[in-house]
């Protein structure tokens, strides 16, 4: 079955986006090649997840990617501290976990998600 294997974050100011995602989630982000493109490493290969890229916005494209976090409260604080906004409160996905939507410094919506089977 096909799976998501890469994501791209389109940014009006890619360097600002690099700072935001590095600060908010601790992602390792490095410039790649001669084009304005940054590779994003979101964590160890042994853990579930994908890596991606940050690039200049070419069109008003939108995709909502969701970031798995250990603590919704800590992640919401980190998003705000990095210059982003929390758009929704922490909402339960009953029997699965918690979800909230946020906005990065480039105006992109993204989700944060915490596993918690006891969520109601």
N, C-alpha and C positions, 0 to 999 in steps of 0.2 A: 504494500500500500504506500503511495507517495506521502512523504512527511516534509514539514518545513525544515530546510537545511541551512538557511542563511536569512538574515534580515538586513534591511537597509533603512537607516534613519536619514531623511532628507532635512537639511538645515539651511536656513538663511545665512547663518554664521557657523560653519562646521567646527571651528576652533572653540567657540563658546559651547557648542553641544558636546564636544570632547571633554571639556572641563566639567560640564554638568554631570554627564554619565560616569565619569571617573570619580567625582566627588560623591554623588548620590549612591552609587552601587559598588565602587571600588574596581570597576572594570579596567583592564589593561588595554589601552588604545594607542596604536602606533600608526604614523603616516606610512602609506604604502605606495611605492612607485612614483612616477613623475606627475600623475594626475592628482587633483585634490580629492584624495580618498584615504580614509583611515580605517584600518582593520580593528575590529572590536573582539576581544577575548573575554568572555563572560564568566569563565571558571574552568575548573579541572575537566579534562576529557572523560574521566571516570564517572562524572555526575551527569544527570540528564540536563539537557539544554543545548542551545545552538549559539554560534558566534555570528557576527555580522559586520556591517560597515556603516560609516557615516560619510555622507557626500553632500555637495552643494545641492540645494533644492533647484530642480529644473522645471518642475511643474507642480501644481497643487495636488500631489498624490497623498493618499492617506492610508495607512495600515495601522491597526492597533496591535502592538506586541505586548505581551504580558510577561512581567518579570517575577519569578518566584523568589519570595523573601522568607526569612526565618521569623520575622516579627513585623506585623503590619504597622504597629505604633512606631517602631524605630524607623521603618522605611518611610513612613509619612513624614517624620521629622527630618530625615535625610533629604527627601525631595525638596522640602521647604528650605532647608539650609543651603542647598545647592542652587537655589534660585527658581525652582519649579513651583507648581501649585497643585494642591490636592483638590480634585473636582467633585468627588463624591465621598460620603463617609464610608467607613469600613462596612461592607454589606455581606451577609452570610450567603453562602451557597450550601443549603442544608445537607448535612452529612458529608460534605466535601472539604470546605474551607472558607476563607474570607477573600473578598475582592474589593478593590477600589480603583477608580480612574484618576489619572493625574495628567498634568500638562508640563512638558519640558520647556526649556528656555527658547526653543524654536517654534513653539505653538503646536507641537505634535502631541496627540493624546496617546497615553500608554497605560497599561494596567499593572497593578501589583497584586500578587496572590500569595496567600499563606495556607499551606495544608492544615486542616483541622477537622477530622471526621466528626467532632462534637459540635460543629457550628450549626446554629439553628436560627 
